[in-house]
Amino acid sequence: MEGLNLEGWLPIRVWQEGGQWRVDWCWFGDRRLSQPFFGDAVEDALRLPFNQAFRRQTPLGSLEHWQRQSPGLEPDVFIFHASRCGSTLISQMLAQLDDHIVICEAPPLDSLLRSDLPHTERCAALKGLLSAYGQRRRGVERRLVIKLDAWNIGELLLLRQCFADTPWLFVYRDPVEIAVSHLRRPGMHMVPGMIGASVLDDGRPFAGSEDFVSRRLGRLLQAGLEHCQAFSGRPVNYSELPEAMAGRLATLFCLDEAQSRQAFSAAGRHAKQPVQAFTGDSEDKRREASPMLRERVLQWAHGPYEALEALRSQRTD
């Protein structure tokens, strides 16, 4: 792989074929990643005539090789979350800033985190992947922020072994509101068998959607709580947003006053559908919750939620 030149290219898929791991790349040039999710940016880029005519695949080792040849930014903050709780709002606010690269739920990162690669090889690939995402493609980038999939809280320890000094936060919300959102439109991790084995599994039989969603949500919040306690994670409640981005989170993300004002330009828009104005729906979701859902959430998810709230009240940063 001497003379490897991947300038302007980003990894969009990592997979195993014939016992060998491969990387699929897509040319982005200097296009900013401003969409709510990495997959949205990939879809847009694949429509470019160049990407319809040319594709690029390399061995997994190319990630490490490209990092040595062209070191990218190292991650400044990891965003973990309980889903449907404001993490996309945070990432969209940061995506307004020219000097920030924001990677939101990139499938190649999940693939590597949950792969069966040996630890040393997996860590090297993870470092190479994030270095590829951290390339200064426009020449002005200074910070790299990574938002993970909700279930990746189960891989936090692995990520910390590879990036021990990177601070992280865990965003969450009233579990009744999260559960109602998933009953309306289930996320991948709230559909039985959709994402494969994860930290959300509890080995219990399926007993209806309200029970299933509540149990998995409880597992997710419990994992977030335990990791925040053990590894100095910052708990962030949806109720703090967006105001916290001009307060305690401004320090974490190193935002000055001008950047905070710029970031807040996204606060009035729907985070996942930026063309729409944002309207709060917490009261509607709580009213929509059935008595059974409330009982299941109380049984499985309320405890870790309250413990996260207690931990948040103790934090001074």
Beta strands, then each sheet from edge to edge (+ up, - down):
strand 1: 9-17
strand 2: 20-27
strand 3: 56-59
strand 4: 77-81
strand 5: 100-104
strand 6: 143-147
strand 7: 168-172
strand 8: 234-237
sheet 1: 1+ 2- 3+
sheet 2: 5+ 6+ 4+ 7+ 8+
end
